[in-house]
């Protein structure tokens, strides 16, 4: 939730706006001449709003943001000094209860509709009444579950595509490396064969150079003529 802290400055001495009703319930005792305690007034506020915390809260953005994250939508936080004034004075009580009511009865339904028109979900946190009399409405809006699912699907598809592209690139790089390795092996084998043939040629040349020449054939003796005489009588 993106918490938005909207601050309204108000004080107990200001005139009560026309839209702010007089506080009832607890203050009905006052109209009957009865006196209620601060604890009775606290119970009145808890019955009216739900969770009530009596605490001083700083108005800095970080403090309000962290507080808003811990609120459940119907939380009311009132500074002790203001709470005491509200418990003691019905006009002061009516003024601040009117401010609190305005958030729950007007701001919440109005902003719920506005956010829905934009495809968002309004998320109220609560109301803070500070010790200086100012009032802060803590609320925010977030994407609808449908939009969250759609965005998650888009991001998931993008991530899957990125992983697939990376895997394909790794496989392509591995294939190219294997092809280069094969080419290097073939080139090395070819060089080895060439060096082997060269060595064989050198060896043969050396052996031929070192081999003794065969002896020259000796001349045959010249034929001698033989004369035969026959005595003819």
C-alpha beads as a LAMMPS data file, in Angstrom:
LAMMPS data file: protein, C-alpha beads

233 atoms
232 bonds

1 atom types
1 bond types

-500.0 500.0 xlo xhi
-500.0 500.0 ylo yhi
-500.0 500.0 zlo zhi

Masses

1 110.0

Atoms # bond

1 1 1 0.000 0.000 0.000
2 1 1 1.224 3.474 -0.832
3 1 1 0.354 5.405 2.318
4 1 1 -0.776 8.977 1.860
5 1 1 -0.777 11.168 4.962
6 1 1 -3.290 13.997 4.621
7 1 1 -3.018 16.557 7.425
8 1 1 -5.752 18.900 8.534
9 1 1 -4.844 21.512 11.117
10 1 1 -7.524 22.020 13.710
11 1 1 -7.750 23.215 17.274
12 1 1 -10.344 22.989 20.020
13 1 1 -10.958 26.727 20.002
14 1 1 -12.086 26.850 16.391
15 1 1 -15.780 27.045 15.548
16 1 1 -17.341 23.645 15.036
17 1 1 -18.204 23.234 11.304
18 1 1 -21.829 22.755 10.388
19 1 1 -21.204 19.172 9.174
20 1 1 -19.741 18.095 12.536
21 1 1 -22.411 16.631 14.826
22 1 1 -22.360 17.002 18.590
23 1 1 -20.858 14.004 20.342
24 1 1 -23.444 11.578 21.624
25 1 1 -23.303 8.394 23.642
26 1 1 -20.879 9.317 26.390
27 1 1 -21.990 12.942 26.353
28 1 1 -25.589 11.946 26.827
29 1 1 -24.546 11.493 30.466
30 1 1 -23.624 15.149 30.646
31 1 1 -27.053 16.206 29.424
32 1 1 -28.517 14.133 32.235
33 1 1 -26.353 15.837 34.819
34 1 1 -24.077 12.830 35.247
35 1 1 -20.307 12.910 35.081
36 1 1 -18.266 10.339 33.202
37 1 1 -14.594 9.476 33.666
38 1 1 -11.839 9.447 31.051
39 1 1 -12.054 5.669 31.070
40 1 1 -15.762 5.878 30.269
41 1 1 -14.999 8.241 27.406
42 1 1 -12.314 5.922 26.137
43 1 1 -14.798 3.052 26.089
44 1 1 -17.218 5.315 24.225
45 1 1 -14.629 5.983 21.510
46 1 1 -13.662 2.309 21.285
47 1 1 -17.308 1.324 20.874
48 1 1 -17.697 3.960 18.178
49 1 1 -14.497 3.467 16.139
50 1 1 -12.838 0.244 17.218
51 1 1 -9.135 0.302 18.018
52 1 1 -8.106 3.399 19.991
53 1 1 -4.573 4.355 21.025
54 1 1 -3.720 7.274 23.311
55 1 1 -0.266 8.314 22.151
56 1 1 1.735 11.261 20.858
57 1 1 2.674 10.791 17.211
58 1 1 5.148 12.958 15.330
59 1 1 4.016 14.540 12.091
60 1 1 7.150 13.652 10.093
61 1 1 6.533 11.594 6.988
62 1 1 8.607 8.584 8.038
63 1 1 6.791 8.190 11.353
64 1 1 3.378 8.512 9.725
65 1 1 4.287 6.051 6.973
66 1 1 5.455 3.414 9.440
67 1 1 2.361 3.953 11.585
68 1 1 0.081 3.665 8.571
69 1 1 1.597 0.276 7.711
70 1 1 0.632 -1.034 11.154
71 1 1 -2.935 0.257 11.060
72 1 1 -5.871 -1.901 10.087
73 1 1 -8.232 0.615 8.514
74 1 1 -10.279 1.684 11.545
75 1 1 -7.510 2.783 13.921
76 1 1 -7.702 6.049 15.835
77 1 1 -4.709 7.560 17.614
78 1 1 -5.215 10.582 19.880
79 1 1 -2.552 12.556 21.732
80 1 1 -2.993 12.341 25.536
81 1 1 -3.430 16.099 25.941
82 1 1 -6.165 16.232 23.297
83 1 1 -7.844 13.150 24.719
84 1 1 -8.043 14.793 28.143
85 1 1 -9.627 17.892 26.598
86 1 1 -12.124 15.757 24.694
87 1 1 -13.049 13.823 27.850
88 1 1 -13.560 17.076 29.765
89 1 1 -15.305 19.237 27.149
90 1 1 -18.225 18.063 24.978
91 1 1 -17.573 20.772 22.343
92 1 1 -13.954 19.711 21.991
93 1 1 -15.063 16.085 21.843
94 1 1 -17.664 16.867 19.196
95 1 1 -15.114 18.776 17.110
96 1 1 -12.537 15.988 16.993
97 1 1 -15.072 13.209 16.722
98 1 1 -16.468 15.117 13.765
99 1 1 -13.024 15.137 12.163
100 1 1 -12.673 11.417 12.767
101 1 1 -16.181 10.719 11.478
102 1 1 -15.452 12.731 8.337
103 1 1 -12.638 10.363 7.450
104 1 1 -14.646 7.166 7.927
105 1 1 -17.987 8.448 6.605
106 1 1 -16.839 10.716 3.751
107 1 1 -13.181 10.224 2.777
108 1 1 -13.289 6.430 2.767
109 1 1 -16.347 5.934 0.493
110 1 1 -15.380 8.861 -1.715
111 1 1 -11.797 7.703 -2.290
112 1 1 -12.912 4.095 -2.622
113 1 1 -15.008 5.116 -5.615
114 1 1 -12.268 7.352 -7.068
115 1 1 -9.642 4.626 -6.844
116 1 1 -12.004 2.012 -8.272
117 1 1 -12.577 4.232 -11.310
118 1 1 -8.801 4.108 -11.921
119 1 1 -8.570 0.353 -11.436
120 1 1 -7.057 0.755 -7.977
121 1 1 -8.078 -0.356 -4.494
122 1 1 -8.428 2.254 -1.750
123 1 1 -6.888 1.201 1.563
124 1 1 -7.737 3.300 4.620
125 1 1 -5.383 3.088 7.577
126 1 1 -6.736 5.387 10.270
127 1 1 -6.798 8.830 11.865
128 1 1 -4.206 10.549 14.060
129 1 1 -4.976 13.528 16.284
130 1 1 -1.688 15.218 17.191
131 1 1 -0.934 17.129 20.373
132 1 1 -0.910 20.440 18.476
133 1 1 -4.513 19.888 17.429
134 1 1 -3.806 18.875 13.833
135 1 1 -5.454 15.800 12.352
136 1 1 -3.841 13.386 9.926
137 1 1 -5.755 10.938 7.748
138 1 1 -3.640 7.935 6.840
139 1 1 -4.712 6.118 3.720
140 1 1 -3.426 4.898 0.395
141 1 1 -4.243 2.877 -2.664
142 1 1 -2.857 -0.149 -4.417
143 1 1 -3.351 -2.136 -7.583
144 1 1 -6.355 -4.421 -7.761
145 1 1 -5.791 -8.189 -7.445
146 1 1 -6.603 -8.544 -11.153
147 1 1 -4.021 -5.952 -12.128
148 1 1 -1.465 -7.492 -9.761
149 1 1 -2.053 -10.898 -11.361
150 1 1 -1.755 -9.392 -14.843
151 1 1 1.461 -7.549 -14.033
152 1 1 2.897 -10.649 -12.360
153 1 1 2.052 -12.704 -15.456
154 1 1 3.758 -10.155 -17.709
155 1 1 6.836 -10.059 -15.495
156 1 1 6.922 -13.860 -15.277
157 1 1 6.708 -14.199 -19.077
158 1 1 9.443 -11.593 -19.482
159 1 1 11.673 -13.386 -16.983
160 1 1 11.055 -16.748 -18.656
161 1 1 11.912 -15.260 -22.041
162 1 1 15.056 -13.727 -20.607
163 1 1 16.075 -17.076 -19.131
164 1 1 15.334 -18.849 -22.429
165 1 1 17.398 -16.316 -24.400
166 1 1 20.258 -16.662 -21.962
167 1 1 20.103 -20.449 -22.145
168 1 1 20.050 -20.333 -25.933
169 1 1 23.041 -17.978 -25.925
170 1 1 24.947 -20.299 -23.591
171 1 1 24.160 -23.317 -25.757
172 1 1 25.166 -21.430 -28.902
173 1 1 28.413 -20.334 -27.277
174 1 1 29.118 -23.915 -26.176
175 1 1 28.439 -25.199 -29.699
176 1 1 30.706 -22.570 -31.240
177 1 1 33.427 -23.422 -28.740
178 1 1 33.104 -27.114 -29.612
179 1 1 33.322 -26.301 -33.326
180 1 1 36.427 -24.183 -32.767
181 1 1 37.937 -26.961 -30.698
182 1 1 37.260 -29.431 -33.511
183 1 1 38.844 -27.102 -36.067
184 1 1 41.870 -26.619 -33.831
185 1 1 42.164 -30.407 -33.435
186 1 1 41.946 -30.925 -37.201
187 1 1 44.547 -28.231 -37.828
188 1 1 46.841 -29.733 -35.202
189 1 1 46.434 -33.181 -36.722
190 1 1 47.182 -31.814 -40.200
191 1 1 50.291 -30.048 -38.927
192 1 1 51.395 -33.229 -37.207
193 1 1 50.926 -35.209 -40.424
194 1 1 52.857 -32.612 -42.434
195 1 1 55.667 -32.656 -39.898
196 1 1 55.670 -36.465 -39.979
197 1 1 55.871 -36.561 -43.802
198 1 1 58.618 -33.976 -43.744
199 1 1 60.573 -36.001 -41.224
200 1 1 60.150 -39.154 -43.319
201 1 1 61.407 -37.291 -46.403
202 1 1 64.441 -35.993 -44.559
203 1 1 65.130 -39.486 -43.192
204 1 1 64.905 -41.086 -46.627
205 1 1 67.157 -38.433 -48.103
206 1 1 69.670 -39.003 -45.342
207 1 1 69.602 -42.753 -45.824
208 1 1 69.991 -42.439 -49.569
209 1 1 72.892 -40.087 -49.151
210 1 1 74.598 -42.440 -46.713
211 1 1 73.996 -45.675 -48.712
212 1 1 77.148 -47.076 -50.508
213 1 1 77.130 -47.068 -54.277
214 1 1 76.884 -50.508 -55.880
215 1 1 80.156 -51.776 -57.472
216 1 1 80.616 -51.132 -61.140
217 1 1 80.218 -54.207 -63.274
218 1 1 83.574 -55.666 -64.421
219 1 1 84.236 -55.898 -68.126
220 1 1 84.054 -59.387 -69.559
221 1 1 87.233 -60.648 -71.274
222 1 1 87.263 -60.117 -75.004
223 1 1 86.441 -63.259 -76.906
224 1 1 89.397 -65.042 -78.468
225 1 1 89.185 -66.484 -81.875
226 1 1 89.896 -70.172 -82.112
227 1 1 91.161 -71.430 -85.405
228 1 1 90.484 -74.943 -86.385
229 1 1 92.466 -76.564 -89.213
230 1 1 91.393 -79.647 -90.899
231 1 1 93.893 -81.587 -92.967
232 1 1 92.120 -82.553 -96.008
233 1 1 93.893 -85.163 -98.143

Bonds

1 1 1 2
2 1 2 3
3 1 3 4
4 1 4 5
5 1 5 6
6 1 6 7
7 1 7 8
8 1 8 9
9 1 9 10
10 1 10 11
11 1 11 12
12 1 12 13
13 1 13 14
14 1 14 15
15 1 15 16
16 1 16 17
17 1 17 18
18 1 18 19
19 1 19 20
20 1 20 21
21 1 21 22
22 1 22 23
23 1 23 24
24 1 24 25
25 1 25 26
26 1 26 27
27 1 27 28
28 1 28 29
29 1 29 30
30 1 30 31
31 1 31 32
32 1 32 33
33 1 33 34
34 1 34 35
35 1 35 36
36 1 36 37
37 1 37 38
38 1 38 39
39 1 39 40
40 1 40 41
41 1 41 42
42 1 42 43
43 1 43 44
44 1 44 45
45 1 45 46
46 1 46 47
47 1 47 48
48 1 48 49
49 1 49 50
50 1 50 51
51 1 51 52
52 1 52 53
53 1 53 54
54 1 54 55
55 1 55 56
56 1 56 57
57 1 57 58
58 1 58 59
59 1 59 60
60 1 60 61
61 1 61 62
62 1 62 63
63 1 63 64
64 1 64 65
65 1 65 66
66 1 66 67
67 1 67 68
68 1 68 69
69 1 69 70
70 1 70 71
71 1 71 72
72 1 72 73
73 1 73 74
74 1 74 75
75 1 75 76
76 1 76 77
77 1 77 78
78 1 78 79
79 1 79 80
80 1 80 81
81 1 81 82
82 1 82 83
83 1 83 84
84 1 84 85
85 1 85 86
86 1 86 87
87 1 87 88
88 1 88 89
89 1 89 90
90 1 90 91
91 1 91 92
92 1 92 93
93 1 93 94
94 1 94 95
95 1 95 96
96 1 96 97
97 1 97 98
98 1 98 99
99 1 99 100
100 1 100 101
101 1 101 102
102 1 102 103
103 1 103 104
104 1 104 105
105 1 105 106
106 1 106 107
107 1 107 108
108 1 108 109
109 1 109 110
110 1 110 111
111 1 111 112
112 1 112 113
113 1 113 114
114 1 114 115
115 1 115 116
116 1 116 117
117 1 117 118
118 1 118 119
119 1 119 120
120 1 120 121
121 1 121 122
122 1 122 123
123 1 123 124
124 1 124 125
125 1 125 126
126 1 126 127
127 1 127 128
128 1 128 129
129 1 129 130
130 1 130 131
131 1 131 132
132 1 132 133
133 1 133 134
134 1 134 135
135 1 135 136
136 1 136 137
137 1 137 138
138 1 138 139
139 1 139 140
140 1 140 141
141 1 141 142
142 1 142 143
143 1 143 144
144 1 144 145
145 1 145 146
146 1 146 147
147 1 147 148
148 1 148 149
149 1 149 150
150 1 150 151
151 1 151 152
152 1 152 153
153 1 153 154
154 1 154 155
155 1 155 156
156 1 156 157
157 1 157 158
158 1 158 159
159 1 159 160
160 1 160 161
161 1 161 162
162 1 162 163
163 1 163 164
164 1 164 165
165 1 165 166
166 1 166 167
167 1 167 168
168 1 168 169
169 1 169 170
170 1 170 171
171 1 171 172
172 1 172 173
173 1 173 174
174 1 174 175
175 1 175 176
176 1 176 177
177 1 177 178
178 1 178 179
179 1 179 180
180 1 180 181
181 1 181 182
182 1 182 183
183 1 183 184
184 1 184 185
185 1 185 186
186 1 186 187
187 1 187 188
188 1 188 189
189 1 189 190
190 1 190 191
191 1 191 192
192 1 192 193
193 1 193 194
194 1 194 195
195 1 195 196
196 1 196 197
197 1 197 198
198 1 198 199
199 1 199 200
200 1 200 201
201 1 201 202
202 1 202 203
203 1 203 204
204 1 204 205
205 1 205 206
206 1 206 207
207 1 207 208
208 1 208 209
209 1 209 210
210 1 210 211
211 1 211 212
212 1 212 213
213 1 213 214
214 1 214 215
215 1 215 216
216 1 216 217
217 1 217 218
218 1 218 219
219 1 219 220
220 1 220 221
221 1 221 222
222 1 222 223
223 1 223 224
224 1 224 225
225 1 225 226
226 1 226 227
227 1 227 228
228 1 228 229
229 1 229 230
230 1 230 231
231 1 231 232
232 1 232 233
